[in-house]
């Protein structure tokens, strides 16, 4: 059984009394970068303030 282990990266930071640990892996088959995906998600998110006002 040949299981390939994907490289995992860690980012660690802290603010006040909270420590943040971010773990992420990349895919060779990805069609967009993380930046592009987050931008797409934000741009496609419905604006709730405008919906509530109408």
PDB file of N, CA, C and O in Angstrom:
ATOM      1  N   UNK A   1       0.852  -1.183   0.000  1.00  0.00           N
ATOM      2  CA  UNK A   1       0.000   0.000   0.000  1.00  0.00           C
ATOM      3  C   UNK A   1       0.889   1.234   0.000  1.00  0.00           C
ATOM      4  O   UNK A   1       1.603   1.497   0.968  1.00  0.00           O
ATOM      5  N   UNK A   2       0.840   1.987  -1.091  1.00  0.00           N
ATOM      6  CA  UNK A   2       1.691   3.168  -1.239  1.00  0.00           C
ATOM      7  C   UNK A   2       0.876   4.425  -0.962  1.00  0.00           C
ATOM      8  O   UNK A   2       0.122   4.884  -1.820  1.00  0.00           O
ATOM      9  N   UNK A   3       1.025   4.969   0.213  1.00  0.00           N
ATOM     10  CA  UNK A   3       0.336   6.210   0.559  1.00  0.00           C
ATOM     11  C   UNK A   3       1.353   7.337   0.530  1.00  0.00           C
ATOM     12  O   UNK A   3       2.355   7.318   1.245  1.00  0.00           O
ATOM     13  N   UNK A   4       1.072   8.307  -0.305  1.00  0.00           N
ATOM     14  CA  UNK A   4       1.961   9.472  -0.375  1.00  0.00           C
ATOM     15  C   UNK A   4       1.493  10.503   0.647  1.00  0.00           C
ATOM     16  O   UNK A   4       0.304  10.801   0.755  1.00  0.00           O
ATOM     17  N   UNK A   5       2.431  11.022   1.370  1.00  0.00           N
ATOM     18  CA  UNK A   5       2.118  12.029   2.375  1.00  0.00           C
ATOM     19  C   UNK A   5       2.306  13.405   1.749  1.00  0.00           C
ATOM     20  O   UNK A   5       3.382  13.729   1.245  1.00  0.00           O
ATOM     21  N   UNK A   6       1.252  14.206   1.788  1.00  0.00           N
ATOM     22  CA  UNK A   6       1.331  15.569   1.266  1.00  0.00           C
ATOM     23  C   UNK A   6       2.078  16.444   2.265  1.00  0.00           C
ATOM     24  O   UNK A   6       1.907  16.301   3.476  1.00  0.00           O
ATOM     25  N   UNK A   7       2.898  17.342   1.758  1.00  0.00           N
ATOM     26  CA  UNK A   7       3.573  18.248   2.691  1.00  0.00           C
ATOM     27  C   UNK A   7       2.560  19.173   3.378  1.00  0.00           C
ATOM     28  O   UNK A   7       1.708  19.774   2.724  1.00  0.00           O
ATOM     29  N   UNK A   8       2.667  19.271   4.652  1.00  0.00           N
ATOM     30  CA  UNK A   8       1.773  20.129   5.437  1.00  0.00           C
ATOM     31  C   UNK A   8       2.608  21.259   6.006  1.00  0.00           C
ATOM     32  O   UNK A   8       3.717  21.053   6.499  1.00  0.00           O
ATOM     33  N   UNK A   9       2.051  22.457   5.927  1.00  0.00           N
ATOM     34  CA  UNK A   9       2.750  23.628   6.451  1.00  0.00           C
ATOM     35  C   UNK A   9       1.997  24.155   7.652  1.00  0.00           C
ATOM     36  O   UNK A   9       0.780  24.006   7.759  1.00  0.00           O
ATOM     37  N   UNK A  10       2.726  24.764   8.541  1.00  0.00           N
ATOM     38  CA  UNK A  10       2.142  25.351   9.739  1.00  0.00           C
ATOM     39  C   UNK A  10       2.496  26.822   9.817  1.00  0.00           C
ATOM     40  O   UNK A  10       3.621  27.227   9.523  1.00  0.00           O
ATOM     41  N   UNK A  11       1.520  27.608  10.217  1.00  0.00           N
ATOM     42  CA  UNK A  11       1.746  29.007  10.557  1.00  0.00           C
ATOM     43  C   UNK A  11       1.251  29.191  11.977  1.00  0.00           C
ATOM     44  O   UNK A  11       0.134  28.795  12.310  1.00  0.00           O
ATOM     45  N   UNK A  12       2.063  29.777  12.792  1.00  0.00           N
ATOM     46  CA  UNK A  12       1.709  29.956  14.201  1.00  0.00           C
ATOM     47  C   UNK A  12       1.831  31.434  14.541  1.00  0.00           C
ATOM     48  O   UNK A  12       2.809  32.091  14.182  1.00  0.00           O
ATOM     49  N   UNK A  13       0.829  31.940  15.233  1.00  0.00           N
ATOM     50  CA  UNK A  13       0.853  33.329  15.657  1.00  0.00           C
ATOM     51  C   UNK A  13       0.055  33.493  16.928  1.00  0.00           C
ATOM     52  O   UNK A  13      -0.641  32.573  17.359  1.00  0.00           O
ATOM     53  N   UNK A  14       0.155  34.642  17.517  1.00  0.00           N
ATOM     54  CA  UNK A  14      -0.614  34.894  18.724  1.00  0.00           C
ATOM     55  C   UNK A  14      -1.040  36.342  18.784  1.00  0.00           C
ATOM     56  O   UNK A  14      -0.402  37.232  18.223  1.00  0.00           O
ATOM     57  N   UNK A  15      -2.124  36.545  19.472  1.00  0.00           N
ATOM     58  CA  UNK A  15      -2.643  37.886  19.707  1.00  0.00           C
ATOM     59  C   UNK A  15      -3.296  37.872  21.088  1.00  0.00           C
ATOM     60  O   UNK A  15      -4.150  37.034  21.377  1.00  0.00           O
ATOM     61  N   UNK A  16      -2.894  38.783  21.906  1.00  0.00           N
ATOM     62  CA  UNK A  16      -3.349  38.833  23.295  1.00  0.00           C
ATOM     63  C   UNK A  16      -3.062  37.489  23.952  1.00  0.00           C
ATOM     64  O   UNK A  16      -1.906  37.067  24.008  1.00  0.00           O
ATOM     65  N   UNK A  17      -4.092  36.810  24.448  1.00  0.00           N
ATOM     66  CA  UNK A  17      -3.903  35.530  25.142  1.00  0.00           C
ATOM     67  C   UNK A  17      -4.276  34.336  24.268  1.00  0.00           C
ATOM     68  O   UNK A  17      -4.471  33.236  24.784  1.00  0.00           O
ATOM     69  N   UNK A  18      -4.380  34.533  22.949  1.00  0.00           N
ATOM     70  CA  UNK A  18      -4.810  33.461  22.053  1.00  0.00           C
ATOM     71  C   UNK A  18      -3.676  33.082  21.099  1.00  0.00           C
ATOM     72  O   UNK A  18      -3.052  33.947  20.485  1.00  0.00           O
ATOM     73  N   UNK A  19      -3.426  31.800  20.989  1.00  0.00           N
ATOM     74  CA  UNK A  19      -2.435  31.285  20.047  1.00  0.00           C
ATOM     75  C   UNK A  19      -3.189  30.670  18.879  1.00  0.00           C
ATOM     76  O   UNK A  19      -4.102  29.867  19.072  1.00  0.00           O
ATOM     77  N   UNK A  20      -2.804  31.048  17.674  1.00  0.00           N
ATOM     78  CA  UNK A  20      -3.428  30.537  16.454  1.00  0.00           C
ATOM     79  C   UNK A  20      -2.446  29.602  15.752  1.00  0.00           C
ATOM     80  O   UNK A  20      -1.292  29.959  15.517  1.00  0.00           O
ATOM     81  N   UNK A  21      -2.917  28.407  15.422  1.00  0.00           N
ATOM     82  CA  UNK A  21      -2.122  27.455  14.663  1.00  0.00           C
ATOM     83  C   UNK A  21      -2.901  27.146  13.392  1.00  0.00           C
ATOM     84  O   UNK A  21      -4.019  26.633  13.445  1.00  0.00           O
ATOM     85  N   UNK A  22      -2.300  27.462  12.251  1.00  0.00           N
ATOM     86  CA  UNK A  22      -2.944  27.229  10.967  1.00  0.00           C
ATOM     87  C   UNK A  22      -2.155  26.146  10.247  1.00  0.00           C
ATOM     88  O   UNK A  22      -0.953  26.281  10.018  1.00  0.00           O
ATOM     89  N   UNK A  23      -2.850  25.071   9.894  1.00  0.00           N
ATOM     90  CA  UNK A  23      -2.228  23.953   9.207  1.00  0.00           C
ATOM     91  C   UNK A  23      -2.824  23.868   7.812  1.00  0.00           C
ATOM     92  O   UNK A  23      -4.046  23.869   7.661  1.00  0.00           O
ATOM     93  N   UNK A  24      -1.989  23.796   6.802  1.00  0.00           N
ATOM     94  CA  UNK A  24      -2.523  23.729   5.447  1.00  0.00           C
ATOM     95  C   UNK A  24      -1.628  22.871   4.560  1.00  0.00           C
ATOM     96  O   UNK A  24      -0.425  22.740   4.784  1.00  0.00           O
ATOM     97  N   UNK A  25      -2.266  22.292   3.541  1.00  0.00           N
ATOM     98  CA  UNK A  25      -1.562  21.476   2.559  1.00  0.00           C
ATOM     99  C   UNK A  25      -1.935  21.978   1.176  1.00  0.00           C
ATOM    100  O   UNK A  25      -2.994  22.578   0.993  1.00  0.00           O
ATOM    101  N   UNK A  26      -1.084  21.739   0.222  1.00  0.00           N
ATOM    102  CA  UNK A  26      -1.364  22.156  -1.138  1.00  0.00           C
ATOM    103  C   UNK A  26      -1.601  20.924  -2.006  1.00  0.00           C
ATOM    104  O   UNK A  26      -1.136  19.826  -1.698  1.00  0.00           O
ATOM    105  N   UNK A  27      -2.323  21.128  -3.079  1.00  0.00           N
ATOM    106  CA  UNK A  27      -2.635  20.044  -3.998  1.00  0.00           C
ATOM    107  C   UNK A  27      -2.010  20.332  -5.360  1.00  0.00           C
ATOM    108  O   UNK A  27      -2.032  21.469  -5.833  1.00  0.00           O
ATOM    109  N   UNK A  28      -1.462  19.310  -5.977  1.00  0.00           N
ATOM    110  CA  UNK A  28      -0.906  19.481  -7.316  1.00  0.00           C
ATOM    111  C   UNK A  28      -2.019  19.638  -8.347  1.00  0.00           C
ATOM    112  O   UNK A  28      -1.772  20.123  -9.452  1.00  0.00           O
ATOM    113  N   UNK A  29      -3.242  19.232  -8.000  1.00  0.00           N
ATOM    114  CA  UNK A  29      -4.368  19.281  -8.926  1.00  0.00           C
ATOM    115  C   UNK A  29      -5.213  20.544  -8.774  1.00  0.00           C
ATOM    116  O   UNK A  29      -6.246  20.674  -9.431  1.00  0.00           O
ATOM    117  N   UNK A  30      -4.794  21.465  -7.930  1.00  0.00           N
ATOM    118  CA  UNK A  30      -5.574  22.680  -7.686  1.00  0.00           C
ATOM    119  C   UNK A  30      -5.680  23.507  -8.958  1.00  0.00           C
ATOM    120  O   UNK A  30      -4.722  23.626  -9.722  1.00  0.00           O
ATOM    121  N   UNK A  31      -6.863  24.077  -9.172  1.00  0.00           N
ATOM    122  CA  UNK A  31      -7.096  24.887 -10.364  1.00  0.00           C
ATOM    123  C   UNK A  31      -7.036  26.377 -10.065  1.00  0.00           C
ATOM    124  O   UNK A  31      -7.071  27.196 -10.984  1.00  0.00           O
ATOM    125  N   UNK A  32      -6.945  26.737  -8.784  1.00  0.00           N
ATOM    126  CA  UNK A  32      -6.829  28.135  -8.402  1.00  0.00           C
ATOM    127  C   UNK A  32      -6.011  28.224  -7.127  1.00  0.00           C
ATOM    128  O   UNK A  32      -5.927  27.263  -6.362  1.00  0.00           O
ATOM    129  N   UNK A  33      -5.411  29.377  -6.902  1.00  0.00           N
ATOM    130  CA  UNK A  33      -4.622  29.575  -5.687  1.00  0.00           C
ATOM    131  C   UNK A  33      -5.566  29.857  -4.517  1.00  0.00           C
ATOM    132  O   UNK A  33      -6.753  30.116  -4.713  1.00  0.00           O
ATOM    133  N   UNK A  34      -5.030  29.803  -3.318  1.00  0.00           N
ATOM    134  CA  UNK A  34      -5.835  30.107  -2.137  1.00  0.00           C
ATOM    135  C   UNK A  34      -6.339  31.549  -2.207  1.00  0.00           C
ATOM    136  O   UNK A  34      -7.479  31.826  -1.834  1.00  0.00           O
ATOM    137  N   UNK A  35      -5.505  32.454  -2.677  1.00  0.00           N
ATOM    138  CA  UNK A  35      -5.904  33.858  -2.817  1.00  0.00           C
ATOM    139  C   UNK A  35      -7.089  33.979  -3.767  1.00  0.00           C
ATOM    140  O   UNK A  35      -8.067  34.663  -3.463  1.00  0.00           O
ATOM    141  N   UNK A  36      -7.002  33.312  -4.924  1.00  0.00           N
ATOM    142  CA  UNK A  36      -8.093  33.380  -5.907  1.00  0.00           C
ATOM    143  C   UNK A  36      -9.384  32.787  -5.353  1.00  0.00           C
ATOM    144  O   UNK A  36     -10.470  33.308  -5.607  1.00  0.00           O
ATOM    145  N   UNK A  37      -9.266  31.700  -4.597  1.00  0.00           N
ATOM    146  CA  UNK A  37     -10.454  31.057  -4.038  1.00  0.00           C
ATOM    147  C   UNK A  37     -11.125  31.955  -3.002  1.00  0.00           C
ATOM    148  O   UNK A  37     -12.345  32.114  -3.017  1.00  0.00           O
ATOM    149  N   UNK A  38     -10.343  32.535  -2.114  1.00  0.00           N
ATOM    150  CA  UNK A  38     -10.915  33.413  -1.086  1.00  0.00           C
ATOM    151  C   UNK A  38     -11.544  34.639  -1.729  1.00  0.00           C
ATOM    152  O   UNK A  38     -12.625  35.069  -1.327  1.00  0.00           O
ATOM    153  N   UNK A  39     -10.871  35.199  -2.724  1.00  0.00           N
ATOM    154  CA  UNK A  39     -11.428  36.353  -3.432  1.00  0.00           C
ATOM    155  C   UNK A  39     -12.757  35.989  -4.086  1.00  0.00           C
ATOM    156  O   UNK A  39     -13.718  36.755  -4.004  1.00  0.00           O
ATOM    157  N   UNK A  40     -12.821  34.820  -4.738  1.00  0.00           N
ATOM    158  CA  UNK A  40     -14.057  34.369  -5.390  1.00  0.00           C
ATOM    159  C   UNK A  40     -15.168  34.181  -4.357  1.00  0.00           C
ATOM    160  O   UNK A  40     -16.309  34.576  -4.595  1.00  0.00           O
ATOM    161  N   UNK A  41     -14.840  33.578  -3.211  1.00  0.00           N
ATOM    162  CA  UNK A  41     -15.847  33.367  -2.175  1.00  0.00           C
ATOM    163  C   UNK A  41     -16.389  34.693  -1.640  1.00  0.00           C
ATOM    164  O   UNK A  41     -17.590  34.833  -1.413  1.00  0.00           O
ATOM    165  N   UNK A  42     -15.494  35.667  -1.441  1.00  0.00           N
ATOM    166  CA  UNK A  42     -15.925  36.972  -0.937  1.00  0.00           C
ATOM    167  C   UNK A  42     -16.770  37.696  -1.976  1.00  0.00           C
ATOM    168  O   UNK A  42     -17.807  38.269  -1.644  1.00  0.00           O
ATOM    169  N   UNK A  43     -16.333  37.672  -3.226  1.00  0.00           N
ATOM    170  CA  UNK A  43     -17.057  38.383  -4.282  1.00  0.00           C
ATOM    171  C   UNK A  43     -18.427  37.756  -4.565  1.00  0.00           C
ATOM    172  O   UNK A  43     -19.349  38.457  -4.981  1.00  0.00           O
ATOM    173  N   UNK A  44     -18.568  36.459  -4.345  1.00  0.00           N
ATOM    174  CA  UNK A  44     -19.836  35.781  -4.604  1.00  0.00           C
ATOM    175  C   UNK A  44     -20.760  35.744  -3.390  1.00  0.00           C
ATOM    176  O   UNK A  44     -21.898  35.286  -3.488  1.00  0.00           O
ATOM    177  N   UNK A  45     -20.278  36.221  -2.258  1.00  0.00           N
ATOM    178  CA  UNK A  45     -21.091  36.234  -1.036  1.00  0.00           C
ATOM    179  C   UNK A  45     -22.168  37.304  -1.164  1.00  0.00           C
ATOM    180  O   UNK A  45     -21.859  38.456  -1.470  1.00  0.00           O
ATOM    181  N   UNK A  46     -23.418  36.944  -0.936  1.00  0.00           N
ATOM    182  CA  UNK A  46     -24.474  37.965  -1.016  1.00  0.00           C
ATOM    183  C   UNK A  46     -24.291  39.010   0.090  1.00  0.00           C
ATOM    184  O   UNK A  46     -23.889  38.689   1.209  1.00  0.00           O
ATOM    185  N   UNK A  47     -24.588  40.231  -0.242  1.00  0.00           N
ATOM    186  CA  UNK A  47     -24.460  41.320   0.733  1.00  0.00           C
ATOM    187  C   UNK A  47     -25.741  41.383   1.551  1.00  0.00           C
ATOM    188  O   UNK A  47     -26.797  41.744   1.030  1.00  0.00           O
ATOM    189  N   UNK A  48     -25.654  41.038   2.818  1.00  0.00           N
ATOM    190  CA  UNK A  48     -26.855  40.907   3.643  1.00  0.00           C
ATOM    191  C   UNK A  48     -27.448  42.265   4.002  1.00  0.00           C
ATOM    192  O   UNK A  48     -28.664  42.369   4.165  1.00  0.00           O
ATOM    193  N   UNK A  49     -26.634  43.305   4.130  1.00  0.00           N
ATOM    194  CA  UNK A  49     -27.177  44.617   4.494  1.00  0.00           C
ATOM    195  C   UNK A  49     -28.108  45.149   3.421  1.00  0.00           C
ATOM    196  O   UNK A  49     -29.147  45.726   3.744  1.00  0.00           O
ATOM    197  N   UNK A  50     -27.767  44.972   2.161  1.00  0.00           N
ATOM    198  CA  UNK A  50     -28.616  45.441   1.080  1.00  0.00           C
ATOM    199  C   UNK A  50     -29.905  44.630   1.025  1.00  0.00           C
ATOM    200  O   UNK A  50     -30.965  45.176   0.716  1.00  0.00           O
ATOM    201  N   UNK A  51     -29.831  43.347   1.317  1.00  0.00           N
ATOM    202  CA  UNK A  51     -31.024  42.513   1.279  1.00  0.00           C
ATOM    203  C   UNK A  51     -31.972  42.902   2.426  1.00  0.00           C
ATOM    204  O   UNK A  51     -33.188  42.910   2.236  1.00  0.00           O
ATOM    205  N   UNK A  52     -31.442  43.218   3.589  1.00  0.00           N
ATOM    206  CA  UNK A  52     -32.274  43.577   4.731  1.00  0.00           C
ATOM    207  C   UNK A  52     -32.931  44.931   4.508  1.00  0.00           C
ATOM    208  O   UNK A  52     -34.050  45.149   4.972  1.00  0.00           O
ATOM    209  N   UNK A  53     -32.271  45.835   3.818  1.00  0.00           N
ATOM    210  CA  UNK A  53     -32.798  47.171   3.596  1.00  0.00           C
ATOM    211  C   UNK A  53     -33.952  47.173   2.588  1.00  0.00           C
ATOM    212  O   UNK A  53     -34.805  48.059   2.632  1.00  0.00           O
ATOM    213  N   UNK A  54     -33.986  46.201   1.691  1.00  0.00           N
ATOM    214  CA  UNK A  54     -35.038  46.206   0.664  1.00  0.00           C
ATOM    215  C   UNK A  54     -36.312  45.529   1.101  1.00  0.00           C
ATOM    216  O   UNK A  54     -37.272  45.465   0.333  1.00  0.00           O
TER     217      UNK A  54
END
